[in-house]
């Protein structure tokens, strides 16, 4: 549980630093064995900012989360939901 919390905090920090309305960012995680599923919710106006051109920004967030999860021995998936 502590490990999923660390990944959740990391994704939240990255996301909040990119949006115009950091108060509207909500990050939740669910741990299933060695897998951690993270859901990110942002304000409607910030959705494009998080996804980025051709998905580059969200892909970069996923890459950082995956790098951190390897150190924790977990597999992670990051999804942006409306």
VMD Tcl script that builds the backbone (N, CA, C; Angstrom):
set m [mol new atoms 246]
animate dup $m
set s [atomselect $m all]
$s set {name element resname resid chain x y z} {
  {N N UNK 1 A 0.826 -1.208 0.000}
  {CA C UNK 1 A 0.000 0.000 0.000}
  {C C UNK 1 A 0.860 1.259 0.000}
  {N N UNK 2 A 1.920 1.231 0.773}
  {CA C UNK 2 A 2.825 2.383 0.836}
  {C C UNK 2 A 3.440 2.666 -0.534}
  {N N UNK 3 A 3.762 1.604 -1.268}
  {CA C UNK 3 A 4.381 1.772 -2.573}
  {C C UNK 3 A 3.410 2.396 -3.570}
  {N N UNK 4 A 2.163 1.983 -3.532}
  {CA C UNK 4 A 1.190 2.578 -4.450}
  {C C UNK 4 A 0.961 4.044 -4.091}
  {N N UNK 5 A 1.047 4.357 -2.814}
  {CA C UNK 5 A 0.902 5.754 -2.361}
  {C C UNK 5 A 2.052 6.612 -2.892}
  {N N UNK 6 A 3.256 6.063 -2.904}
  {CA C UNK 6 A 4.402 6.799 -3.435}
  {C C UNK 6 A 4.224 7.084 -4.924}
  {N N UNK 7 A 3.770 6.091 -5.666}
  {CA C UNK 7 A 3.536 6.288 -7.097}
  {C C UNK 7 A 2.411 7.290 -7.338}
  {N N UNK 8 A 1.370 7.202 -6.521}
  {CA C UNK 8 A 0.240 8.130 -6.620}
  {C C UNK 8 A 0.708 9.568 -6.358}
  {N N UNK 9 A 1.550 9.744 -5.344}
  {CA C UNK 9 A 2.075 11.079 -5.024}
  {C C UNK 9 A 2.949 11.617 -6.156}
  {N N UNK 10 A 3.753 10.745 -6.754}
  {CA C UNK 10 A 4.617 11.158 -7.857}
  {C C UNK 10 A 3.789 11.629 -9.042}
  {N N UNK 11 A 2.795 10.855 -9.427}
  {CA C UNK 11 A 1.941 11.229 -10.561}
  {C C UNK 11 A 1.176 12.516 -10.240}
  {N N UNK 12 A 0.709 12.646 -9.003}
  {CA C UNK 12 A 0.016 13.870 -8.599}
  {C C UNK 12 A 0.906 15.093 -8.680}
  {N N UNK 13 A 2.155 14.958 -8.240}
  {CA C UNK 13 A 3.104 16.072 -8.294}
  {C C UNK 13 A 3.361 16.490 -9.739}
  {N N UNK 14 A 3.598 15.519 -10.598}
  {CA C UNK 14 A 3.837 15.830 -12.015}
  {C C UNK 14 A 2.620 16.497 -12.644}
  {N N UNK 15 A 1.447 15.969 -12.364}
  {CA C UNK 15 A 0.222 16.494 -12.962}
  {C C UNK 15 A -0.072 17.906 -12.473}
  {N N UNK 16 A 0.021 18.116 -11.163}
  {CA C UNK 16 A -0.272 19.447 -10.601}
  {C C UNK 16 A 0.676 20.519 -11.123}
  {N N UNK 17 A 1.907 20.136 -11.439}
  {CA C UNK 17 A 2.862 21.118 -11.942}
  {C C UNK 17 A 2.575 21.528 -13.382}
  {N N UNK 18 A 1.729 20.785 -14.078}
  {CA C UNK 18 A 1.453 21.060 -15.490}
  {C C UNK 18 A 0.148 21.796 -15.750}
  {N N UNK 19 A -0.780 21.779 -14.812}
  {CA C UNK 19 A -2.120 22.311 -15.062}
  {C C UNK 19 A -2.282 23.742 -14.553}
  {N N UNK 20 A -3.330 24.406 -15.047}
  {CA C UNK 20 A -3.653 25.756 -14.583}
  {C C UNK 20 A -4.405 25.733 -13.258}
  {N N UNK 21 A -5.143 24.658 -12.999}
  {CA C UNK 21 A -5.954 24.547 -11.789}
  {C C UNK 21 A -5.518 23.317 -10.974}
  {N N UNK 22 A -4.413 23.425 -10.219}
  {CA C UNK 22 A -3.904 22.261 -9.481}
  {C C UNK 22 A -4.858 21.763 -8.399}
  {N N UNK 23 A -5.774 22.613 -7.926}
  {CA C UNK 23 A -6.734 22.197 -6.897}
  {C C UNK 23 A -7.739 21.173 -7.438}
  {N N UNK 24 A -7.945 21.185 -8.752}
  {CA C UNK 24 A -8.931 20.291 -9.359}
  {C C UNK 24 A -8.353 18.912 -9.678}
  {N N UNK 25 A -7.055 18.742 -9.467}
  {CA C UNK 25 A -6.418 17.456 -9.775}
  {C C UNK 25 A -6.760 16.440 -8.694}
  {N N UNK 26 A -7.197 15.268 -9.136}
  {CA C UNK 26 A -7.504 14.170 -8.233}
  {C C UNK 26 A -6.793 12.922 -8.739}
  {N N UNK 27 A -6.009 12.299 -7.863}
  {CA C UNK 27 A -5.266 11.099 -8.245}
  {C C UNK 27 A -5.664 9.981 -7.291}
  {N N UNK 28 A -6.071 8.846 -7.849}
  {CA C UNK 28 A -6.420 7.696 -7.014}
  {C C UNK 28 A -5.708 6.467 -7.564}
  {N N UNK 29 A -5.454 5.519 -6.668}
  {CA C UNK 29 A -4.761 4.308 -7.116}
  {C C UNK 29 A -5.414 3.082 -6.512}
  {N N UNK 30 A -5.251 1.977 -7.210}
  {CA C UNK 30 A -5.757 0.696 -6.750}
  {C C UNK 30 A -4.647 -0.322 -6.968}
  {N N UNK 31 A -4.302 -1.045 -5.925}
  {CA C UNK 31 A -3.217 -2.014 -6.005}
  {C C UNK 31 A -3.789 -3.421 -6.082}
  {N N UNK 32 A -3.360 -4.163 -7.090}
  {CA C UNK 32 A -3.782 -5.554 -7.280}
  {C C UNK 32 A -2.526 -6.410 -7.388}
  {N N UNK 33 A -2.084 -6.954 -6.277}
  {CA C UNK 33 A -0.869 -7.763 -6.281}
  {C C UNK 33 A 0.343 -6.927 -6.632}
  {N N UNK 34 A 0.982 -7.244 -7.745}
  {CA C UNK 34 A 2.166 -6.485 -8.145}
  {C C UNK 34 A 1.823 -5.374 -9.131}
  {N N UNK 35 A 0.543 -5.117 -9.335}
  {CA C UNK 35 A 0.109 -4.099 -10.287}
  {C C UNK 35 A -0.558 -2.928 -9.561}
  {N N UNK 36 A -0.248 -1.727 -10.012}
  {CA C UNK 36 A -0.864 -0.518 -9.466}
  {C C UNK 36 A -1.524 0.235 -10.617}
  {N N UNK 37 A -2.828 0.467 -10.510}
  {CA C UNK 37 A -3.575 1.235 -11.499}
  {C C UNK 37 A -3.841 2.619 -10.930}
  {N N UNK 38 A -3.396 3.642 -11.640}
  {CA C UNK 38 A -3.550 5.024 -11.177}
  {C C UNK 38 A -4.479 5.759 -12.126}
  {N N UNK 39 A -5.474 6.439 -11.554}
  {CA C UNK 39 A -6.398 7.252 -12.334}
  {C C UNK 39 A -6.184 8.714 -11.980}
  {N N UNK 40 A -6.098 9.546 -13.007}
  {CA C UNK 40 A -5.890 10.981 -12.824}
  {C C UNK 40 A -7.106 11.711 -13.378}
  {N N UNK 41 A -7.650 12.607 -12.588}
  {CA C UNK 41 A -8.759 13.452 -13.034}
  {C C UNK 41 A -8.304 14.907 -12.925}
  {N N UNK 42 A -8.563 15.675 -13.977}
  {CA C UNK 42 A -8.206 17.091 -13.995}
  {C C UNK 42 A -9.415 17.895 -14.457}
  {N N UNK 43 A -9.323 19.210 -14.305}
  {CA C UNK 43 A -10.396 20.078 -14.788}
  {C C UNK 43 A -10.518 19.918 -16.303}
  {N N UNK 44 A -11.719 20.102 -16.807}
  {CA C UNK 44 A -11.984 19.924 -18.238}
  {C C UNK 44 A -11.061 20.797 -19.100}
  {N N UNK 45 A -10.788 22.019 -18.644}
  {CA C UNK 45 A -9.925 22.926 -19.398}
  {C C UNK 45 A -8.476 22.460 -19.441}
  {N N UNK 46 A -8.060 21.642 -18.473}
  {CA C UNK 46 A -6.677 21.180 -18.409}
  {C C UNK 46 A -6.458 19.828 -19.079}
  {N N UNK 47 A -7.508 19.213 -19.585}
  {CA C UNK 47 A -7.391 17.878 -20.171}
  {C C UNK 47 A -6.392 17.867 -21.330}
  {N N UNK 48 A -6.488 18.826 -22.214}
  {CA C UNK 48 A -5.567 18.896 -23.349}
  {C C UNK 48 A -4.138 19.136 -22.925}
  {N N UNK 49 A -3.962 19.882 -21.866}
  {CA C UNK 49 A -2.623 20.180 -21.363}
  {C C UNK 49 A -1.964 18.914 -20.823}
  {N N UNK 50 A -2.730 18.058 -20.178}
  {CA C UNK 50 A -2.180 16.819 -19.618}
  {C C UNK 50 A -1.903 15.794 -20.719}
  {N N UNK 51 A -2.791 15.694 -21.689}
  {CA C UNK 51 A -2.584 14.721 -22.757}
  {C C UNK 51 A -1.453 15.174 -23.672}
  {N N UNK 52 A -1.423 16.453 -24.003}
  {CA C UNK 52 A -0.355 16.985 -24.841}
  {C C UNK 52 A -0.552 16.656 -26.312}
  {N N UNK 53 A 0.324 17.198 -27.134}
  {CA C UNK 53 A 0.240 16.944 -28.570}
  {C C UNK 53 A 0.568 15.493 -28.847}
  {N N UNK 54 A -0.356 14.843 -29.511}
  {CA C UNK 54 A -0.234 13.431 -29.874}
  {C C UNK 54 A 0.048 12.549 -28.649}
  {N N UNK 55 A -0.397 12.986 -27.475}
  {CA C UNK 55 A -0.261 12.181 -26.268}
  {C C UNK 55 A 1.121 12.184 -25.643}
  {N N UNK 56 A 1.962 13.129 -26.044}
  {CA C UNK 56 A 3.347 13.138 -25.555}
  {C C UNK 56 A 3.459 13.399 -24.062}
  {N N UNK 57 A 2.659 14.298 -23.533}
  {CA C UNK 57 A 2.770 14.637 -22.113}
  {C C UNK 57 A 2.347 13.469 -21.235}
  {N N UNK 58 A 1.215 12.875 -21.520}
  {CA C UNK 58 A 0.765 11.741 -20.712}
  {C C UNK 58 A 1.716 10.560 -20.892}
  {N N UNK 59 A 2.295 10.398 -22.055}
  {CA C UNK 59 A 3.275 9.335 -22.270}
  {C C UNK 59 A 4.509 9.567 -21.406}
  {N N UNK 60 A 4.934 10.819 -21.274}
  {CA C UNK 60 A 6.083 11.137 -20.423}
  {C C UNK 60 A 5.773 10.865 -18.949}
  {N N UNK 61 A 4.562 11.198 -18.514}
  {CA C UNK 61 A 4.156 10.920 -17.130}
  {C C UNK 61 A 4.165 9.413 -16.897}
  {N N UNK 62 A 3.667 8.649 -17.847}
  {CA C UNK 62 A 3.665 7.182 -17.723}
  {C C UNK 62 A 5.084 6.635 -17.655}
  {N N UNK 63 A 5.993 7.197 -18.444}
  {CA C UNK 63 A 7.380 6.736 -18.456}
  {C C UNK 63 A 8.047 6.976 -17.104}
  {N N UNK 64 A 7.828 8.140 -16.517}
  {CA C UNK 64 A 8.403 8.439 -15.208}
  {C C UNK 64 A 7.817 7.514 -14.146}
  {N N UNK 65 A 6.502 7.296 -14.205}
  {CA C UNK 65 A 5.854 6.402 -13.236}
  {C C UNK 65 A 6.375 4.972 -13.379}
  {N N UNK 66 A 6.578 4.521 -14.609}
  {CA C UNK 66 A 7.088 3.167 -14.825}
  {C C UNK 66 A 8.515 3.038 -14.301}
  {N N UNK 67 A 9.331 4.063 -14.508}
  {CA C UNK 67 A 10.703 4.025 -14.006}
  {C C UNK 67 A 10.711 3.931 -12.485}
  {N N UNK 68 A 9.827 4.674 -11.838}
  {CA C UNK 68 A 9.744 4.627 -10.376}
  {C C UNK 68 A 9.185 3.288 -9.909}
  {N N UNK 69 A 8.272 2.720 -10.653}
  {CA C UNK 69 A 7.657 1.459 -10.232}
  {C C UNK 69 A 8.628 0.289 -10.326}
  {N N UNK 70 A 9.578 0.348 -11.237}
  {CA C UNK 70 A 10.577 -0.714 -11.358}
  {C C UNK 70 A 11.387 -0.806 -10.068}
  {N N UNK 71 A 11.730 0.342 -9.516}
  {CA C UNK 71 A 12.478 0.362 -8.248}
  {C C UNK 71 A 11.672 -0.240 -7.112}
  {N N UNK 72 A 10.350 -0.149 -7.204}
  {CA C UNK 72 A 9.483 -0.681 -6.152}
  {C C UNK 72 A 9.039 -2.120 -6.440}
  {N N UNK 73 A 9.406 -2.643 -7.596}
  {CA C UNK 73 A 9.019 -4.002 -7.946}
  {C C UNK 73 A 7.545 -4.125 -8.308}
  {N N UNK 74 A 6.978 -3.076 -8.859}
  {CA C UNK 74 A 5.556 -3.054 -9.242}
  {C C UNK 74 A 5.428 -2.756 -10.725}
  {N N UNK 75 A 4.257 -3.067 -11.269}
  {CA C UNK 75 A 3.883 -2.647 -12.627}
  {C C UNK 75 A 2.832 -1.568 -12.460}
  {N N UNK 76 A 2.912 -0.522 -13.247}
  {CA C UNK 76 A 1.995 0.597 -13.083}
  {C C UNK 76 A 1.332 0.947 -14.405}
  {N N UNK 77 A 0.070 1.377 -14.312}
  {CA C UNK 77 A -0.612 1.947 -15.473}
  {C C UNK 77 A -1.226 3.262 -15.023}
  {N N UNK 78 A -1.103 4.277 -15.857}
  {CA C UNK 78 A -1.631 5.611 -15.554}
  {C C UNK 78 A -2.656 5.952 -16.614}
  {N N UNK 79 A -3.877 6.269 -16.173}
  {CA C UNK 79 A -4.958 6.632 -17.080}
  {C C UNK 79 A -5.522 7.996 -16.691}
  {N N UNK 80 A -5.783 8.822 -17.687}
  {CA C UNK 80 A -6.438 10.108 -17.478}
  {C C UNK 80 A -7.905 9.907 -17.810}
  {N N UNK 81 A -8.780 10.164 -16.847}
  {CA C UNK 81 A -10.213 9.961 -17.046}
  {C C UNK 81 A -10.950 11.289 -16.958}
  {N N UNK 82 A -12.120 11.343 -17.663}
  {CA C UNK 82 A -12.900 12.598 -17.611}
  {C C UNK 82 A -13.785 12.588 -16.415}
}
mol reanalyze $m
mol bondsrecalc $m
mol representation Tube
mol addrep $m
